[in-house]
C-alpha cells in the first residue's frame, strides 16, 4: 500500500495511505482531542474521531 502526497490546504505533510489521511499533529492537538473526548462523553456523536496517533520518521 503506497503513500499519495496531498498537497495544498493548510497542512504540510499530509499523505493518503489506503483510505486514511495521515497528517502531522498540530501543537494544539492535545487540547482539541480533549475537547472531542468531552463532546463524546456528553453524548454528542457528530464530532470527528481520530483513529490513532503515532510518530513517523521522515
Secondary structure in CASP SS format (residue, H / E / C, confidence):
PFRMAT SS
TARGET T0000
AUTHOR 0000-0000-0000
METHOD secondary structure of the structure
MODEL  1
X C 1.00
X C 1.00
X E 1.00
X E 1.00
X E 1.00
X C 1.00
X C 1.00
X C 1.00
X C 1.00
X C 1.00
X C 1.00
X C 1.00
X C 1.00
X C 1.00
X E 1.00
X E 1.00
X E 1.00
X C 1.00
X C 1.00
X E 1.00
X E 1.00
X E 1.00
X C 1.00
X C 1.00
X C 1.00
X C 1.00
X C 1.00
X C 1.00
X H 1.00
X H 1.00
X H 1.00
X H 1.00
X H 1.00
X H 1.00
X H 1.00
X H 1.00
X H 1.00
X H 1.00
X H 1.00
X H 1.00
X H 1.00
X C 1.00
X C 1.00
X C 1.00
X C 1.00
X C 1.00
X C 1.00
X C 1.00
X C 1.00
X C 1.00
X C 1.00
X C 1.00
X C 1.00
X C 1.00
X C 1.00
X C 1.00
X C 1.00
X C 1.00
END
